[in-house]
Amino acid sequence: MTEPDAPASPARRRFVDLSPLREHPVFARLWIGTSISGIGTWVTTVAVGLQLFDITGDTFAVALVGGISLVPMIVAGIWGGMLADAFDRRRVLILSSIVAWLSILGIVALSAADSLLTGRAPVWPFYILTTLNAVAATISSATRASVTPRILPEAMVSRANALNGIAFGLQLTIGPALAGVLVALIGFPLTFAVDAVLFTAGFLGVLGLPRLPPLTRTAKPGWESLRDGVRFLRHAPNIRMSFIVDIVAMSLGRPYVLLPAIGASVIGGGSVTVGVLTAAAAVGTFLTGLFSGPVAHVHRYGVAVGRAITLYGVFIALFGAVLAGMATGWFGPVGESWDQVNLVALLLAAVALAGSGASDEVSAIFRSTMLLTAAPDEMRGRLQGIFIVVVTGGPRVGDLVAGGLAVLTALWVPPVVGGLAIVAIIAVLLRVQSTFRHYDARDPRP
């Protein structure tokens, strides 16, 4: 087994370390299944936004998908983390996956009904089903992350997180692009059905896990368990700060809810442009994972996270600058058909989002590894629950902020203002929180 500080070849230092997949079949099965099912998840995420925009023509109606599910997701993250600490994590994964699967099938049926009705289907059932899916996915994600240190040696956790970044990059590259193409070719119902089919791979990966009961006696889900988690977090300044900096980035730097309107009226190209721009961020994420060999040799996690999120804010502001340039009208009219897209603006916007995806993934690798290695096993479920609430709830707050601000001002304002605010706030946080700035992975402290 390769030690984290052992000498490595130049290729190994540059490229991702595959040893977690080669040496640990259980992790490999879970990783492959999650990678495939995640593509379907993004197909549905993008397609739901496109269908709601098609029904209502309202960007804020698209933003409400995230806003309505926010509070249930917060509850699910906290409760799901307690479940993961108190019960067999494999069983929790199986049950939550079944619920997620059923919600996807419900979306398929609802979309089919909309296509068959003479009038348009109401939007509220979409909100209910997407919220149910988000709740189940939050519980699954929190539990799945807490499984990693149980099926891998601690020295491989950062490498596993880098591999997860590659998986996420592939999902975000293929899923949204596939959604745009499928919606255009076969319509919404069959597009959602693709997710239901791909979900089987993730379910098989979960079934391949061994039993994972608690290692120590832990309070059953309830107030006592929650108090234990809060008490631990109160004395864990580094983990707390890892949550805070991500909330800042995601709540102020999320332009994706704007993409349907951008594809329709700013850059042009309609649903295909939405898929291309969403996939561009994933390309950056994927490339970061691909060239993640050095992660095992980086120890100053706080510094790495701070610099990565600062760069993220810069790229988001640049994306907004492209939209501001298009808003001047100097580049001519655009339309929803692909032959009416402004290719120069699309390329510049895609580069900016690719940069944001790359920098966000650097932050994610080190924040995830900090959480999994600095926290004891009996707390990992609850902390992962909070972590999942942050990484999934933060973007939903960001959707509401971006959608609401765009309605009040212009589409380019949220990314420009948000990106610059991220840079300023992160600089202040790193200055006032010295323990996070000096965090050293060789002596992990929560």
Contacts in CASP RR format, 6 or more apart in sequence:
PFRMAT RR
TARGET T0000
AUTHOR 0000-0000-0000
METHOD contacts of the structure
MODEL  1
MTEPDAPASPARRRFVDLSPLREHPVFARLWIGTSISGIGTWVTTVAVGL
QLFDITGDTFAVALVGGISLVPMIVAGIWGGMLADAFDRRRVLILSSIVA
WLSILGIVALSAADSLLTGRAPVWPFYILTTLNAVAATISSATRASVTPR
ILPEAMVSRANALNGIAFGLQLTIGPALAGVLVALIGFPLTFAVDAVLFT
AGFLGVLGLPRLPPLTRTAKPGWESLRDGVRFLRHAPNIRMSFIVDIVAM
SLGRPYVLLPAIGASVIGGGSVTVGVLTAAAAVGTFLTGLFSGPVAHVHR
YGVAVGRAITLYGVFIALFGAVLAGMATGWFGPVGESWDQVNLVALLLAA
VALAGSGASDEVSAIFRSTMLLTAAPDEMRGRLQGIFIVVVTGGPRVGDL
VAGGLAVLTALWVPPVVGGLAIVAIIAVLLRVQSTFRHYDARDPRP
1 19 0 8 1.000
1 23 0 8 1.000
1 153 0 8 1.000
1 155 0 8 1.000
1 156 0 8 1.000
2 8 0 8 1.000
2 17 0 8 1.000
2 19 0 8 1.000
2 155 0 8 1.000
3 155 0 8 1.000
4 155 0 8 1.000
4 158 0 8 1.000
4 296 0 8 1.000
4 297 0 8 1.000
5 296 0 8 1.000
5 297 0 8 1.000
8 293 0 8 1.000
8 297 0 8 1.000
12 293 0 8 1.000
13 293 0 8 1.000
13 294 0 8 1.000
13 297 0 8 1.000
14 291 0 8 1.000
14 293 0 8 1.000
14 294 0 8 1.000
15 290 0 8 1.000
15 291 0 8 1.000
15 292 0 8 1.000
15 293 0 8 1.000
16 159 0 8 1.000
16 162 0 8 1.000
16 163 0 8 1.000
16 166 0 8 1.000
16 289 0 8 1.000
16 290 0 8 1.000
16 291 0 8 1.000
16 292 0 8 1.000
16 293 0 8 1.000
17 159 0 8 1.000
17 162 0 8 1.000
17 292 0 8 1.000
17 293 0 8 1.000
17 296 0 8 1.000
18 163 0 8 1.000
19 156 0 8 1.000
19 159 0 8 1.000
20 27 0 8 1.000
20 28 0 8 1.000
20 31 0 8 1.000
20 152 0 8 1.000
20 156 0 8 1.000
20 159 0 8 1.000
20 160 0 8 1.000
20 163 0 8 1.000
21 27 0 8 1.000
21 28 0 8 1.000
21 31 0 8 1.000
21 163 0 8 1.000
22 28 0 8 1.000
24 151 0 8 1.000
24 152 0 8 1.000
24 156 0 8 1.000
26 151 0 8 1.000
26 208 0 8 1.000
26 209 0 8 1.000
26 210 0 8 1.000
27 148 0 8 1.000
27 151 0 8 1.000
27 152 0 8 1.000
27 160 0 8 1.000
29 204 0 8 1.000
29 205 0 8 1.000
29 208 0 8 1.000
30 144 0 8 1.000
30 147 0 8 1.000
30 151 0 8 1.000
30 205 0 8 1.000
30 206 0 8 1.000
30 208 0 8 1.000
30 209 0 8 1.000
31 160 0 8 1.000
31 163 0 8 1.000
31 164 0 8 1.000
31 167 0 8 1.000
32 201 0 8 1.000
32 205 0 8 1.000
33 201 0 8 1.000
33 202 0 8 1.000
33 204 0 8 1.000
33 205 0 8 1.000
34 144 0 8 1.000
34 167 0 8 1.000
34 202 0 8 1.000
34 205 0 8 1.000
35 167 0 8 1.000
35 170 0 8 1.000
35 171 0 8 1.000
36 198 0 8 1.000
36 201 0 8 1.000
36 202 0 8 1.000
37 198 0 8 1.000
37 199 0 8 1.000
37 200 0 8 1.000
37 201 0 8 1.000
37 202 0 8 1.000
37 203 0 8 1.000
38 167 0 8 1.000
38 171 0 8 1.000
38 175 0 8 1.000
38 198 0 8 1.000
38 202 0 8 1.000
39 170 0 8 1.000
39 171 0 8 1.000
39 174 0 8 1.000
39 175 0 8 1.000
39 178 0 8 1.000
39 198 0 8 1.000
40 171 0 8 1.000
40 175 0 8 1.000
40 178 0 8 1.000
40 194 0 8 1.000
40 195 0 8 1.000
40 198 0 8 1.000
40 199 0 8 1.000
41 137 0 8 1.000
41 171 0 8 1.000
41 195 0 8 1.000
42 171 0 8 1.000
42 172 0 8 1.000
42 174 0 8 1.000
42 175 0 8 1.000
42 176 0 8 1.000
42 179 0 8 1.000
42 278 0 8 1.000
43 175 0 8 1.000
43 176 0 8 1.000
43 178 0 8 1.000
43 179 0 8 1.000
43 182 0 8 1.000
43 191 0 8 1.000
43 192 0 8 1.000
43 194 0 8 1.000
43 195 0 8 1.000
43 198 0 8 1.000
44 104 0 8 1.000
44 107 0 8 1.000
44 133 0 8 1.000
44 179 0 8 1.000
44 191 0 8 1.000
44 192 0 8 1.000
44 195 0 8 1.000
45 176 0 8 1.000
45 179 0 8 1.000
46 175 0 8 1.000
46 176 0 8 1.000
46 179 0 8 1.000
46 180 0 8 1.000
46 274 0 8 1.000
46 275 0 8 1.000
46 278 0 8 1.000
47 179 0 8 1.000
47 180 0 8 1.000
47 182 0 8 1.000
47 183 0 8 1.000
47 188 0 8 1.000
47 191 0 8 1.000
47 192 0 8 1.000
48 65 0 8 1.000
48 107 0 8 1.000
48 126 0 8 1.000
48 130 0 8 1.000
49 62 0 8 1.000
49 65 0 8 1.000
49 260 0 8 1.000
50 179 0 8 1.000
50 180 0 8 1.000
50 183 0 8 1.000
50 188 0 8 1.000
50 260 0 8 1.000
50 271 0 8 1.000
50 274 0 8 1.000
51 111 0 8 1.000
51 114 0 8 1.000
51 126 0 8 1.000
51 183 0 8 1.000
51 188 0 8 1.000
52 61 0 8 1.000
52 62 0 8 1.000
52 65 0 8 1.000
52 123 0 8 1.000
52 126 0 8 1.000
53 59 0 8 1.000
53 61 0 8 1.000
53 62 0 8 1.000
53 260 0 8 1.000
53 261 0 8 1.000
53 264 0 8 1.000
54 188 0 8 1.000
55 61 0 8 1.000
55 114 0 8 1.000
55 120 0 8 1.000
55 121 0 8 1.000
55 123 0 8 1.000
56 123 0 8 1.000
59 257 0 8 1.000
59 258 0 8 1.000
59 260 0 8 1.000
59 261 0 8 1.000
59 403 0 8 1.000
59 406 0 8 1.000
59 407 0 8 1.000
60 403 0 8 1.000
60 404 0 8 1.000
60 407 0 8 1.000
61 123 0 8 1.000
62 257 0 8 1.000
62 260 0 8 1.000
62 399 0 8 1.000
63 257 0 8 1.000
63 399 0 8 1.000
63 400 0 8 1.000
63 402 0 8 1.000
63 403 0 8 1.000
63 404 0 8 1.000
64 127 0 8 1.000
64 400 0 8 1.000
65 126 0 8 1.000
65 127 0 8 1.000
65 130 0 8 1.000
65 399 0 8 1.000
66 130 0 8 1.000
66 134 0 8 1.000
66 393 0 8 1.000
66 395 0 8 1.000
66 396 0 8 1.000
66 399 0 8 1.000
66 400 0 8 1.000
67 396 0 8 1.000
67 397 0 8 1.000
67 399 0 8 1.000
67 400 0 8 1.000
68 127 0 8 1.000
68 130 0 8 1.000
68 131 0 8 1.000
69 127 0 8 1.000
69 130 0 8 1.000
69 131 0 8 1.000
69 134 0 8 1.000
69 135 0 8 1.000
69 396 0 8 1.000
70 393 0 8 1.000
70 396 0 8 1.000
70 397 0 8 1.000
70 400 0 8 1.000
72 131 0 8 1.000
72 134 0 8 1.000
72 135 0 8 1.000
73 131 0 8 1.000
73 134 0 8 1.000
73 135 0 8 1.000
73 138 0 8 1.000
73 389 0 8 1.000
73 392 0 8 1.000
73 393 0 8 1.000
73 396 0 8 1.000
74 389 0 8 1.000
74 393 0 8 1.000
75 135 0 8 1.000
76 134 0 8 1.000
76 135 0 8 1.000
76 136 0 8 1.000
76 138 0 8 1.000
76 139 0 8 1.000
77 138 0 8 1.000
77 139 0 8 1.000
77 142 0 8 1.000
77 385 0 8 1.000
77 386 0 8 1.000
77 388 0 8 1.000
77 389 0 8 1.000
78 226 0 8 1.000
78 382 0 8 1.000
78 385 0 8 1.000
78 386 0 8 1.000
78 389 0 8 1.000
79 139 0 8 1.000
79 221 0 8 1.000
80 92 0 8 1.000
80 96 0 8 1.000
80 138 0 8 1.000
80 139 0 8 1.000
80 142 0 8 1.000
80 143 0 8 1.000
80 221 0 8 1.000
80 381 0 8 1.000
80 385 0 8 1.000
81 139 0 8 1.000
81 142 0 8 1.000
81 143 0 8 1.000
81 146 0 8 1.000
81 381 0 8 1.000
81 382 0 8 1.000
81 384 0 8 1.000
81 385 0 8 1.000
82 220 0 8 1.000
82 221 0 8 1.000
82 222 0 8 1.000
82 225 0 8 1.000
82 226 0 8 1.000
82 381 0 8 1.000
82 382 0 8 1.000
83 92 0 8 1.000
83 139 0 8 1.000
83 143 0 8 1.000
83 221 0 8 1.000
84 92 0 8 1.000
84 142 0 8 1.000
84 143 0 8 1.000
84 146 0 8 1.000
84 380 0 8 1.000
84 381 0 8 1.000
84 382 0 8 1.000
84 384 0 8 1.000
84 385 0 8 1.000
85 146 0 8 1.000
85 214 0 8 1.000
85 218 0 8 1.000
85 225 0 8 1.000
85 378 0 8 1.000
85 379 0 8 1.000
85 380 0 8 1.000
85 381 0 8 1.000
85 382 0 8 1.000
86 214 0 8 1.000
86 218 0 8 1.000
86 219 0 8 1.000
86 220 0 8 1.000
86 221 0 8 1.000
86 225 0 8 1.000
87 213 0 8 1.000
87 214 0 8 1.000
88 211 0 8 1.000
88 212 0 8 1.000
88 213 0 8 1.000
89 143 0 8 1.000
89 146 0 8 1.000
89 147 0 8 1.000
89 150 0 8 1.000
89 209 0 8 1.000
89 212 0 8 1.000
90 206 0 8 1.000
90 209 0 8 1.000
90 210 0 8 1.000
90 211 0 8 1.000
90 212 0 8 1.000
92 139 0 8 1.000
92 143 0 8 1.000
93 140 0 8 1.000
93 143 0 8 1.000
93 144 0 8 1.000
93 147 0 8 1.000
93 206 0 8 1.000
93 209 0 8 1.000
94 203 0 8 1.000
94 206 0 8 1.000
94 207 0 8 1.000
96 136 0 8 1.000
96 137 0 8 1.000
96 139 0 8 1.000
96 140 0 8 1.000
96 143 0 8 1.000
97 136 0 8 1.000
97 140 0 8 1.000
97 199 0 8 1.000
97 202 0 8 1.000
97 203 0 8 1.000
97 206 0 8 1.000
99 132 0 8 1.000
99 135 0 8 1.000
99 136 0 8 1.000
100 133 0 8 1.000
100 136 0 8 1.000
100 137 0 8 1.000
100 140 0 8 1.000
100 199 0 8 1.000
101 196 0 8 1.000
101 199 0 8 1.000
101 203 0 8 1.000
103 129 0 8 1.000
103 130 0 8 1.000
103 132 0 8 1.000
103 133 0 8 1.000
103 136 0 8 1.000
104 133 0 8 1.000
104 192 0 8 1.000
104 195 0 8 1.000
104 196 0 8 1.000
104 199 0 8 1.000
105 196 0 8 1.000
106 129 0 8 1.000
107 126 0 8 1.000
107 129 0 8 1.000
107 130 0 8 1.000
107 133 0 8 1.000
107 192 0 8 1.000
108 189 0 8 1.000
108 192 0 8 1.000
108 193 0 8 1.000
108 196 0 8 1.000
110 121 0 8 1.000
110 125 0 8 1.000
110 126 0 8 1.000
110 129 0 8 1.000
111 188 0 8 1.000
111 189 0 8 1.000
111 191 0 8 1.000
111 192 0 8 1.000
112 189 0 8 1.000
113 121 0 8 1.000
114 120 0 8 1.000
114 121 0 8 1.000
114 188 0 8 1.000
115 187 0 8 1.000
115 188 0 8 1.000
115 189 0 8 1.000
134 392 0 8 1.000
137 392 0 8 1.000
138 385 0 8 1.000
138 388 0 8 1.000
138 389 0 8 1.000
138 392 0 8 1.000
141 384 0 8 1.000
141 388 0 8 1.000
141 392 0 8 1.000
142 381 0 8 1.000
142 384 0 8 1.000
142 385 0 8 1.000
142 387 0 8 1.000
142 388 0 8 1.000
143 381 0 8 1.000
143 384 0 8 1.000
144 206 0 8 1.000
145 368 0 8 1.000
145 372 0 8 1.000
145 380 0 8 1.000
145 381 0 8 1.000
145 384 0 8 1.000
145 387 0 8 1.000
145 388 0 8 1.000
146 372 0 8 1.000
146 377 0 8 1.000
146 380 0 8 1.000
146 381 0 8 1.000
146 384 0 8 1.000
147 209 0 8 1.000
147 212 0 8 1.000
148 157 0 8 1.000
148 160 0 8 1.000
148 161 0 8 1.000
148 372 0 8 1.000
149 157 0 8 1.000
149 372 0 8 1.000
149 373 0 8 1.000
149 377 0 8 1.000
149 380 0 8 1.000
150 212 0 8 1.000
150 377 0 8 1.000
151 209 0 8 1.000
151 210 0 8 1.000
152 160 0 8 1.000
154 373 0 8 1.000
155 296 0 8 1.000
157 369 0 8 1.000
157 372 0 8 1.000
157 373 0 8 1.000
158 295 0 8 1.000
158 296 0 8 1.000
158 365 0 8 1.000
158 366 0 8 1.000
158 369 0 8 1.000
158 441 0 8 1.000
159 292 0 8 1.000
159 293 0 8 1.000
159 295 0 8 1.000
159 296 0 8 1.000
161 295 0 8 1.000
161 364 0 8 1.000
161 365 0 8 1.000
161 368 0 8 1.000
161 369 0 8 1.000
161 372 0 8 1.000
162 289 0 8 1.000
162 292 0 8 1.000
162 293 0 8 1.000
162 295 0 8 1.000
162 365 0 8 1.000
163 289 0 8 1.000
164 368 0 8 1.000
165 285 0 8 1.000
165 286 0 8 1.000
165 288 0 8 1.000
165 289 0 8 1.000
165 292 0 8 1.000
165 361 0 8 1.000
165 364 0 8 1.000
165 365 0 8 1.000
166 286 0 8 1.000
166 289 0 8 1.000
166 290 0 8 1.000
166 292 0 8 1.000
168 282 0 8 1.000
168 285 0 8 1.000
168 361 0 8 1.000
169 282 0 8 1.000
169 283 0 8 1.000
169 284 0 8 1.000
169 285 0 8 1.000
169 286 0 8 1.000
169 289 0 8 1.000
169 361 0 8 1.000
170 282 0 8 1.000
170 286 0 8 1.000
171 282 0 8 1.000
172 278 0 8 1.000
172 279 0 8 1.000
172 281 0 8 1.000
172 282 0 8 1.000
172 285 0 8 1.000
172 286 0 8 1.000
173 279 0 8 1.000
173 282 0 8 1.000
173 283 0 8 1.000
173 285 0 8 1.000
173 286 0 8 1.000
174 279 0 8 1.000
174 282 0 8 1.000
175 279 0 8 1.000
176 274 0 8 1.000
176 275 0 8 1.000
176 278 0 8 1.000
176 279 0 8 1.000
176 282 0 8 1.000
177 275 0 8 1.000
177 276 0 8 1.000
177 278 0 8 1.000
177 279 0 8 1.000
178 194 0 8 1.000
179 191 0 8 1.000
179 271 0 8 1.000
179 275 0 8 1.000
180 271 0 8 1.000
180 272 0 8 1.000
180 274 0 8 1.000
180 275 0 8 1.000
181 272 0 8 1.000
182 190 0 8 1.000
182 191 0 8 1.000
182 194 0 8 1.000
183 191 0 8 1.000
183 271 0 8 1.000
184 271 0 8 1.000
184 272 0 8 1.000
214 378 0 8 1.000
215 377 0 8 1.000
215 378 0 8 1.000
216 377 0 8 1.000
216 378 0 8 1.000
218 225 0 8 1.000
218 378 0 8 1.000
219 225 0 8 1.000
219 228 0 8 1.000
225 382 0 8 1.000
226 382 0 8 1.000
228 379 0 8 1.000
228 382 0 8 1.000
229 379 0 8 1.000
229 382 0 8 1.000
229 383 0 8 1.000
232 375 0 8 1.000
232 379 0 8 1.000
232 382 0 8 1.000
232 383 0 8 1.000
232 446 0 8 1.000
233 239 0 8 1.000
233 240 0 8 1.000
233 383 0 8 1.000
233 386 0 8 1.000
235 446 0 8 1.000
236 374 0 8 1.000
236 375 0 8 1.000
236 446 0 8 1.000
237 433 0 8 1.000
237 435 0 8 1.000
237 436 0 8 1.000
237 446 0 8 1.000
238 302 0 8 1.000
238 370 0 8 1.000
238 374 0 8 1.000
238 435 0 8 1.000
238 436 0 8 1.000
238 439 0 8 1.000
238 445 0 8 1.000
238 446 0 8 1.000
239 370 0 8 1.000
239 371 0 8 1.000
239 374 0 8 1.000
239 375 0 8 1.000
239 383 0 8 1.000
239 446 0 8 1.000
241 429 0 8 1.000
241 433 0 8 1.000
241 435 0 8 1.000
241 436 0 8 1.000
242 305 0 8 1.000
242 367 0 8 1.000
242 370 0 8 1.000
242 371 0 8 1.000
242 436 0 8 1.000
243 386 0 8 1.000
243 387 0 8 1.000
243 390 0 8 1.000
244 429 0 8 1.000
245 305 0 8 1.000
245 306 0 8 1.000
245 309 0 8 1.000
245 363 0 8 1.000
245 367 0 8 1.000
245 426 0 8 1.000
245 429 0 8 1.000
246 309 0 8 1.000
246 363 0 8 1.000
246 367 0 8 1.000
246 390 0 8 1.000
246 391 0 8 1.000
246 394 0 8 1.000
247 390 0 8 1.000
247 394 0 8 1.000
247 397 0 8 1.000
248 309 0 8 1.000
248 422 0 8 1.000
248 425 0 8 1.000
248 426 0 8 1.000
248 429 0 8 1.000
249 309 0 8 1.000
249 312 0 8 1.000
249 313 0 8 1.000
249 360 0 8 1.000
249 363 0 8 1.000
249 422 0 8 1.000
249 426 0 8 1.000
250 390 0 8 1.000
250 391 0 8 1.000
250 393 0 8 1.000
250 394 0 8 1.000
250 395 0 8 1.000
250 397 0 8 1.000
250 398 0 8 1.000
251 394 0 8 1.000
251 397 0 8 1.000
251 398 0 8 1.000
251 401 0 8 1.000
252 398 0 8 1.000
252 401 0 8 1.000
252 418 0 8 1.000
252 419 0 8 1.000
252 421 0 8 1.000
252 422 0 8 1.000
252 425 0 8 1.000
253 312 0 8 1.000
253 313 0 8 1.000
253 316 0 8 1.000
253 398 0 8 1.000
253 402 0 8 1.000
253 414 0 8 1.000
253 415 0 8 1.000
253 418 0 8 1.000
253 419 0 8 1.000
253 422 0 8 1.000
254 394 0 8 1.000
254 395 0 8 1.000
254 398 0 8 1.000
254 399 0 8 1.000
254 401 0 8 1.000
254 402 0 8 1.000
255 316 0 8 1.000
255 319 0 8 1.000
255 320 0 8 1.000
255 353 0 8 1.000
255 402 0 8 1.000
255 414 0 8 1.000
255 415 0 8 1.000
256 278 0 8 1.000
256 395 0 8 1.000
256 399 0 8 1.000
257 398 0 8 1.000
257 399 0 8 1.000
257 402 0 8 1.000
257 403 0 8 1.000
258 402 0 8 1.000
258 403 0 8 1.000
258 406 0 8 1.000
258 411 0 8 1.000
258 414 0 8 1.000
258 415 0 8 1.000
259 273 0 8 1.000
259 274 0 8 1.000
259 275 0 8 1.000
259 277 0 8 1.000
259 278 0 8 1.000
260 270 0 8 1.000
260 271 0 8 1.000
260 274 0 8 1.000
261 406 0 8 1.000
261 411 0 8 1.000
262 268 0 8 1.000
262 273 0 8 1.000
262 274 0 8 1.000
262 277 0 8 1.000
262 323 0 8 1.000
262 349 0 8 1.000
262 411 0 8 1.000
263 269 0 8 1.000
263 270 0 8 1.000
263 271 0 8 1.000
263 273 0 8 1.000
263 274 0 8 1.000
263 334 0 8 1.000
263 336 0 8 1.000
263 341 0 8 1.000
264 270 0 8 1.000
264 335 0 8 1.000
264 336 0 8 1.000
265 334 0 8 1.000
265 335 0 8 1.000
266 323 0 8 1.000
266 326 0 8 1.000
266 327 0 8 1.000
266 334 0 8 1.000
266 345 0 8 1.000
266 411 0 8 1.000
267 273 0 8 1.000
267 323 0 8 1.000
267 326 0 8 1.000
267 334 0 8 1.000
267 341 0 8 1.000
267 342 0 8 1.000
267 345 0 8 1.000
267 346 0 8 1.000
267 349 0 8 1.000
268 334 0 8 1.000
268 335 0 8 1.000
268 336 0 8 1.000
268 340 0 8 1.000
268 341 0 8 1.000
268 342 0 8 1.000
268 346 0 8 1.000
269 334 0 8 1.000
269 335 0 8 1.000
269 336 0 8 1.000
269 337 0 8 1.000
269 338 0 8 1.000
269 340 0 8 1.000
269 341 0 8 1.000
270 335 0 8 1.000
270 336 0 8 1.000
270 337 0 8 1.000
270 338 0 8 1.000
270 341 0 8 1.000
272 338 0 8 1.000
272 341 0 8 1.000
273 341 0 8 1.000
273 346 0 8 1.000
276 346 0 8 1.000
276 350 0 8 1.000
277 346 0 8 1.000
277 349 0 8 1.000
277 350 0 8 1.000
277 353 0 8 1.000
278 353 0 8 1.000
280 349 0 8 1.000
280 350 0 8 1.000
280 351 0 8 1.000
280 353 0 8 1.000
280 354 0 8 1.000
281 353 0 8 1.000
281 354 0 8 1.000
281 355 0 8 1.000
281 356 0 8 1.000
281 357 0 8 1.000
281 360 0 8 1.000
282 357 0 8 1.000
283 354 0 8 1.000
284 354 0 8 1.000
284 355 0 8 1.000
284 357 0 8 1.000
284 358 0 8 1.000
284 361 0 8 1.000
285 357 0 8 1.000
285 358 0 8 1.000
285 360 0 8 1.000
285 361 0 8 1.000
287 354 0 8 1.000
287 358 0 8 1.000
288 357 0 8 1.000
288 358 0 8 1.000
288 361 0 8 1.000
288 362 0 8 1.000
288 365 0 8 1.000
289 361 0 8 1.000
289 365 0 8 1.000
292 365 0 8 1.000
295 365 0 8 1.000
295 366 0 8 1.000
295 369 0 8 1.000
298 304 0 8 1.000
298 366 0 8 1.000
298 441 0 8 1.000
299 440 0 8 1.000
299 441 0 8 1.000
299 442 0 8 1.000
300 438 0 8 1.000
300 439 0 8 1.000
300 440 0 8 1.000
300 441 0 8 1.000
301 366 0 8 1.000
301 367 0 8 1.000
301 369 0 8 1.000
301 370 0 8 1.000
301 439 0 8 1.000
301 440 0 8 1.000
301 441 0 8 1.000
302 366 0 8 1.000
302 370 0 8 1.000
302 430 0 8 1.000
302 436 0 8 1.000
302 437 0 8 1.000
302 438 0 8 1.000
302 439 0 8 1.000
303 437 0 8 1.000
304 362 0 8 1.000
304 363 0 8 1.000
304 366 0 8 1.000
305 362 0 8 1.000
305 363 0 8 1.000
305 366 0 8 1.000
305 367 0 8 1.000
305 436 0 8 1.000
306 363 0 8 1.000
306 426 0 8 1.000
306 430 0 8 1.000
308 359 0 8 1.000
308 360 0 8 1.000
308 362 0 8 1.000
308 363 0 8 1.000
308 366 0 8 1.000
309 359 0 8 1.000
309 360 0 8 1.000
309 363 0 8 1.000
309 422 0 8 1.000
309 426 0 8 1.000
310 422 0 8 1.000
310 423 0 8 1.000
310 426 0 8 1.000
310 427 0 8 1.000
311 355 0 8 1.000
311 359 0 8 1.000
312 355 0 8 1.000
312 356 0 8 1.000
312 357 0 8 1.000
312 359 0 8 1.000
312 360 0 8 1.000
312 363 0 8 1.000
312 422 0 8 1.000
313 356 0 8 1.000
313 359 0 8 1.000
313 418 0 8 1.000
313 419 0 8 1.000
313 420 0 8 1.000
313 422 0 8 1.000
313 423 0 8 1.000
314 419 0 8 1.000
314 423 0 8 1.000
315 352 0 8 1.000
315 353 0 8 1.000
315 355 0 8 1.000
315 356 0 8 1.000
315 357 0 8 1.000
315 359 0 8 1.000
316 352 0 8 1.000
316 356 0 8 1.000
316 415 0 8 1.000
316 418 0 8 1.000
316 419 0 8 1.000
316 422 0 8 1.000
317 415 0 8 1.000
317 416 0 8 1.000
317 418 0 8 1.000
317 419 0 8 1.000
317 420 0 8 1.000
317 423 0 8 1.000
318 352 0 8 1.000
319 349 0 8 1.000
319 352 0 8 1.000
319 353 0 8 1.000
319 356 0 8 1.000
319 415 0 8 1.000
320 352 0 8 1.000
320 412 0 8 1.000
320 415 0 8 1.000
320 416 0 8 1.000
321 412 0 8 1.000
321 416 0 8 1.000
322 345 0 8 1.000
322 348 0 8 1.000
322 349 0 8 1.000
322 352 0 8 1.000
323 349 0 8 1.000
323 411 0 8 1.000
323 412 0 8 1.000
323 415 0 8 1.000
324 410 0 8 1.000
324 412 0 8 1.000
324 416 0 8 1.000
325 331 0 8 1.000
325 345 0 8 1.000
325 412 0 8 1.000
326 334 0 8 1.000
326 342 0 8 1.000
326 345 0 8 1.000
326 412 0 8 1.000
327 410 0 8 1.000
327 411 0 8 1.000
327 412 0 8 1.000
331 342 0 8 1.000
331 344 0 8 1.000
331 345 0 8 1.000
332 342 0 8 1.000
333 340 0 8 1.000
334 340 0 8 1.000
334 341 0 8 1.000
334 342 0 8 1.000
335 341 0 8 1.000
364 391 0 8 1.000
368 387 0 8 1.000
369 441 0 8 1.000
370 439 0 8 1.000
370 441 0 8 1.000
370 444 0 8 1.000
371 380 0 8 1.000
371 383 0 8 1.000
371 384 0 8 1.000
371 387 0 8 1.000
372 380 0 8 1.000
373 441 0 8 1.000
373 444 0 8 1.000
374 444 0 8 1.000
374 445 0 8 1.000
374 446 0 8 1.000
375 383 0 8 1.000
375 446 0 8 1.000
401 414 0 8 1.000
402 414 0 8 1.000
402 415 0 8 1.000
403 414 0 8 1.000
405 413 0 8 1.000
405 414 0 8 1.000
405 417 0 8 1.000
406 413 0 8 1.000
406 414 0 8 1.000
429 436 0 8 1.000
430 436 0 8 1.000
430 437 0 8 1.000
431 437 0 8 1.000
435 445 0 8 1.000
439 445 0 8 1.000
END
